[in-house]
Amino acid sequence: MVPDAGYFIKGVDNLSHQALGSLVFGVPAGGLLLAVLYSLRSTRPLRPIFSRTSSPIWILVLSLIIGIWTHVLWDSCTHIDGWIVMHSELLQTPIVAFAGHTARLCHLLWYASSFGGAIWLFLAFENWKQNSTSRPGAARRKAILQDAVLIAALVVLVSLVHHLLRNPVGFALTIMLSIVVALQFVFRMQTEPN
């Protein structure tokens, strides 16, 4: 997600998705986000995540670079202005037109991967959380899956608003929906498993 932080800084949005920008913007921005998380490590919801000792700085930097570059590579497969999409007629295939916008196969891939990725991350987080305390019952597993689908739907909604409303209202809605997703995640971290 670090390259997308560039969208909040005028003139950095394109730079943050380029090779040089991934180093001059992405690594410092990712480092800043890690520093903020580590500064909050004594708070109750984050304490279990930071119970392990931290990795050497070079591991953190390498992890940031790998994450940033895979993000940019995937964007090139799912965004209409991505290099792979621009060189693939298949990914440019129109699927449906709506409100003056054309949804293409690359967009469908973007939304599907956002939805699936959000579910996977949420379930992995819940699995880690449950393993650190106790095993959930069948009813709890169903509730966890429902929460995962809800979060994933919100993530796709953020993507749709970002894609369809390229104006100040869309930007404000994207920020508000992103805050809702983040608050839901924080709430889930603070909730003790049954």
C-alpha positions as a Markdown table, in Angstrom:
| # | Residue | x | y | z |
|---|---|---|---|---|
| 1 | Met | 0.0 | 0.0 | 0.0 |
| 2 | Val | 3.0 | 2.3 | 0.4 |
| 3 | Pro | 3.0 | 3.4 | -3.3 |
| 4 | Asp | -0.6 | 4.5 | -2.9 |
| 5 | Ala | 0.4 | 6.9 | -0.1 |
| 6 | Gly | 1.7 | 9.0 | -2.9 |
| 7 | Tyr | -1.9 | 9.8 | -3.9 |
| 8 | Phe | -2.1 | 12.0 | -0.8 |
| 9 | Ile | 0.8 | 14.2 | -1.8 |
| 10 | Lys | 0.5 | 16.4 | -4.9 |
| 11 | Gly | 3.0 | 15.5 | -7.6 |
| 12 | Val | 4.1 | 12.3 | -5.9 |
| 13 | Asp | 1.3 | 10.0 | -7.1 |
| 14 | Asn | 3.1 | 9.1 | -10.4 |
| 15 | Leu | 6.6 | 9.1 | -8.8 |
| 16 | Ser | 5.6 | 6.6 | -6.1 |
| 17 | His | 4.7 | 4.1 | -8.8 |
| 18 | Gln | 8.0 | 4.3 | -10.7 |
| 19 | Ala | 11.3 | 2.4 | -10.1 |
| 20 | Leu | 13.1 | 5.5 | -8.8 |
| 21 | Gly | 10.1 | 6.7 | -6.8 |
| 22 | Ser | 9.7 | 3.3 | -5.1 |
| 23 | Leu | 13.1 | 3.9 | -3.6 |
| 24 | Val | 13.1 | 7.7 | -2.9 |
| 25 | Phe | 9.5 | 7.9 | -1.8 |
| 26 | Gly | 8.4 | 4.3 | -1.0 |
| 27 | Val | 11.2 | 3.3 | 1.3 |
| 28 | Pro | 11.1 | 6.4 | 3.4 |
| 29 | Ala | 7.3 | 6.4 | 3.5 |
| 30 | Gly | 7.2 | 2.8 | 4.4 |
| 31 | Gly | 9.9 | 3.4 | 7.1 |
| 32 | Leu | 7.8 | 6.2 | 8.5 |
| 33 | Leu | 4.7 | 4.0 | 8.7 |
| 34 | Leu | 6.7 | 1.2 | 10.4 |
| 35 | Ala | 8.1 | 3.8 | 12.8 |
| 36 | Val | 4.6 | 5.0 | 13.7 |
| 37 | Leu | 3.5 | 1.3 | 14.2 |
| 38 | Tyr | 6.5 | 0.6 | 16.4 |
| 39 | Ser | 5.8 | 3.8 | 18.4 |
| 40 | Leu | 2.3 | 2.4 | 19.1 |
| 41 | Arg | 3.5 | -1.1 | 20.0 |
| 42 | Ser | 2.8 | -0.6 | 23.7 |
| 43 | Thr | -0.9 | 0.0 | 23.1 |
| 44 | Arg | -3.1 | -3.0 | 23.9 |
| 45 | Pro | -4.3 | -3.9 | 20.3 |
| 46 | Leu | -0.8 | -3.8 | 18.8 |
| 47 | Arg | 1.1 | -5.5 | 21.7 |
| 48 | Pro | 0.8 | -9.1 | 20.5 |
| 49 | Ile | 2.1 | -8.1 | 17.0 |
| 50 | Phe | 5.2 | -6.6 | 18.4 |
| 51 | Ser | 6.0 | -9.3 | 21.0 |
| 52 | Arg | 8.8 | -10.6 | 18.8 |
| 53 | Thr | 12.1 | -8.8 | 18.5 |
| 54 | Ser | 12.4 | -6.6 | 15.5 |
| 55 | Ser | 14.3 | -7.6 | 12.4 |
| 56 | Pro | 17.6 | -6.0 | 11.3 |
| 57 | Ile | 17.1 | -2.7 | 9.3 |
| 58 | Trp | 18.3 | -4.3 | 6.1 |
| 59 | Ile | 15.5 | -7.0 | 6.3 |
| 60 | Leu | 12.9 | -4.3 | 6.8 |
| 61 | Val | 14.2 | -2.2 | 3.9 |
| 62 | Leu | 14.4 | -5.3 | 1.7 |
| 63 | Ser | 10.8 | -6.3 | 2.7 |
| 64 | Leu | 9.6 | -2.8 | 1.9 |
| 65 | Ile | 11.3 | -2.9 | -1.6 |
| 66 | Ile | 9.8 | -6.3 | -2.4 |
| 67 | Gly | 6.4 | -5.2 | -1.3 |
| 68 | Ile | 6.5 | -1.9 | -3.2 |
| 69 | Trp | 7.8 | -3.6 | -6.4 |
| 70 | Thr | 5.2 | -6.4 | -6.3 |
| 71 | His | 2.5 | -3.7 | -5.7 |
| 72 | Val | 3.7 | -1.7 | -8.7 |
| 73 | Leu | 4.0 | -4.9 | -10.8 |
| 74 | Trp | 0.4 | -5.9 | -9.9 |
| 75 | Asp | -0.8 | -2.3 | -10.7 |
| 76 | Ser | 0.7 | -2.7 | -14.1 |
| 77 | Cys | -1.6 | -5.7 | -14.7 |
| 78 | Thr | -4.8 | -4.1 | -13.2 |
| 79 | His | -4.7 | -0.4 | -14.1 |
| 80 | Ile | -5.6 | 0.9 | -17.5 |
| 81 | Asp | -2.4 | 2.9 | -17.7 |
| 82 | Gly | -0.3 | 0.1 | -16.5 |
| 83 | Trp | 2.5 | -1.1 | -18.8 |
| 84 | Ile | 1.3 | -4.7 | -19.0 |
| 85 | Val | -2.3 | -3.6 | -19.6 |
| 86 | Met | -1.2 | -1.1 | -22.3 |
| 87 | His | 0.6 | -4.0 | -24.1 |
| 88 | Ser | -2.2 | -6.6 | -23.7 |
| 89 | Glu | -5.4 | -6.5 | -25.8 |
| 90 | Leu | -6.9 | -9.1 | -23.5 |
| 91 | Leu | -6.6 | -7.0 | -20.4 |
| 92 | Gln | -8.1 | -4.0 | -22.2 |
| 93 | Thr | -11.2 | -6.0 | -23.2 |
| 94 | Pro | -14.3 | -4.0 | -22.3 |
| 95 | Ile | -16.7 | -5.9 | -20.0 |
| 96 | Val | -19.4 | -3.4 | -19.2 |
| 97 | Ala | -20.1 | 0.4 | -19.6 |
| 98 | Phe | -21.6 | 2.3 | -16.7 |
| 99 | Ala | -22.2 | 6.0 | -16.1 |
| 100 | Gly | -19.7 | 7.0 | -18.9 |
| 101 | His | -17.0 | 4.6 | -17.6 |
| 102 | Thr | -16.0 | 1.4 | -19.3 |
| 103 | Ala | -15.0 | -1.5 | -17.0 |
| 104 | Arg | -12.4 | -3.6 | -18.6 |
| 105 | Leu | -10.9 | -7.0 | -17.8 |
| 106 | Cys | -8.0 | -5.3 | -16.0 |
| 107 | His | -10.5 | -3.6 | -13.8 |
| 108 | Leu | -12.3 | -6.8 | -13.0 |
| 109 | Leu | -8.9 | -8.3 | -12.1 |
| 110 | Trp | -8.2 | -5.3 | -9.9 |
| 111 | Tyr | -11.5 | -5.6 | -8.0 |
| 112 | Ala | -11.4 | -9.4 | -7.7 |
| 113 | Ser | -7.8 | -9.4 | -6.4 |
| 114 | Ser | -8.6 | -6.6 | -4.0 |
| 115 | Phe | -11.7 | -8.5 | -2.7 |
| 116 | Gly | -9.8 | -11.9 | -2.5 |
| 117 | Gly | -6.7 | -10.3 | -1.0 |
| 118 | Ala | -8.7 | -8.4 | 1.7 |
| 119 | Ile | -10.4 | -11.7 | 2.6 |
| 120 | Trp | -7.1 | -13.6 | 2.7 |
| 121 | Leu | -5.4 | -10.9 | 4.9 |
| 122 | Phe | -8.4 | -10.6 | 7.2 |
| 123 | Leu | -8.6 | -14.4 | 7.7 |
| 124 | Ala | -4.8 | -14.7 | 8.2 |
| 125 | Phe | -5.0 | -12.0 | 10.8 |
| 126 | Glu | -7.9 | -13.7 | 12.6 |
| 127 | Asn | -6.2 | -17.0 | 12.4 |
| 128 | Trp | -3.1 | -15.5 | 14.0 |
| 129 | Lys | -5.2 | -13.8 | 16.6 |
| 130 | Gln | -7.1 | -17.0 | 17.4 |
| 131 | Asn | -3.9 | -19.1 | 17.6 |
| 132 | Ser | -2.5 | -16.7 | 20.1 |
| 133 | Thr | -5.5 | -17.3 | 22.5 |
| 134 | Ser | -7.8 | -20.1 | 21.8 |
| 135 | Arg | -9.5 | -22.0 | 18.9 |
| 136 | Pro | -12.8 | -20.6 | 17.7 |
| 137 | Gly | -16.0 | -22.6 | 17.5 |
| 138 | Ala | -18.0 | -23.1 | 14.3 |
| 139 | Ala | -20.3 | -20.1 | 15.0 |
| 140 | Arg | -17.3 | -17.8 | 15.6 |
| 141 | Arg | -15.6 | -19.0 | 12.4 |
| 142 | Lys | -18.8 | -18.1 | 10.5 |
| 143 | Ala | -18.8 | -14.6 | 12.1 |
| 144 | Ile | -15.1 | -14.2 | 11.2 |
| 145 | Leu | -15.8 | -15.1 | 7.5 |
| 146 | Gln | -18.8 | -12.7 | 7.4 |
| 147 | Asp | -16.5 | -9.9 | 8.8 |
| 148 | Ala | -13.9 | -10.8 | 6.2 |
| 149 | Val | -16.4 | -10.5 | 3.4 |
| 150 | Leu | -17.6 | -7.2 | 4.8 |
| 151 | Ile | -14.1 | -5.8 | 4.9 |
| 152 | Ala | -13.4 | -7.1 | 1.4 |
| 153 | Ala | -16.6 | -5.4 | 0.1 |
| 154 | Leu | -15.5 | -2.1 | 1.7 |
| 155 | Val | -12.1 | -2.4 | 0.1 |
| 156 | Val | -13.7 | -3.0 | -3.3 |
| 157 | Leu | -16.0 | 0.0 | -2.7 |
| 158 | Val | -13.0 | 2.1 | -2.0 |
| 159 | Ser | -11.4 | 0.9 | -5.3 |
| 160 | Leu | -14.6 | 1.6 | -7.2 |
| 161 | Val | -15.0 | 5.1 | -5.8 |
| 162 | His | -11.3 | 5.8 | -6.5 |
| 163 | His | -11.8 | 4.6 | -10.1 |
| 164 | Leu | -15.2 | 6.1 | -10.9 |
| 165 | Leu | -15.1 | 9.5 | -9.1 |
| 166 | Arg | -11.9 | 11.3 | -10.2 |
| 167 | Asn | -12.8 | 14.6 | -8.5 |
| 168 | Pro | -12.7 | 16.1 | -5.0 |
| 169 | Val | -15.9 | 14.3 | -3.9 |
| 170 | Gly | -14.4 | 11.0 | -5.0 |
| 171 | Phe | -11.2 | 11.8 | -3.1 |
| 172 | Ala | -13.1 | 12.7 | 0.0 |
| 173 | Leu | -15.2 | 9.5 | -0.2 |
| 174 | Thr | -12.1 | 7.4 | -0.8 |
| 175 | Ile | -10.5 | 8.9 | 2.4 |
| 176 | Met | -13.7 | 8.4 | 4.4 |
| 177 | Leu | -14.2 | 4.8 | 3.3 |
| 178 | Ser | -10.5 | 4.1 | 3.9 |
| 179 | Ile | -11.0 | 5.4 | 7.4 |
| 180 | Val | -14.0 | 3.1 | 7.9 |
| 181 | Val | -11.9 | 0.1 | 6.8 |
| 182 | Ala | -9.0 | 1.1 | 9.1 |
| 183 | Leu | -11.4 | 1.6 | 12.0 |
| 184 | Gln | -13.0 | -1.8 | 11.4 |
| 185 | Phe | -9.5 | -3.4 | 11.5 |
| 186 | Val | -8.6 | -1.5 | 14.7 |
| 187 | Phe | -11.9 | -2.6 | 16.3 |
| 188 | Arg | -11.2 | -6.2 | 15.3 |
| 189 | Met | -7.7 | -6.0 | 16.9 |
| 190 | Gln | -9.2 | -4.8 | 20.2 |
| 191 | Thr | -12.0 | -7.4 | 20.2 |
| 192 | Glu | -11.1 | -10.4 | 22.3 |
| 193 | Pro | -12.1 | -13.8 | 20.7 |
| 194 | Asn | -14.9 | -15.7 | 22.3 |
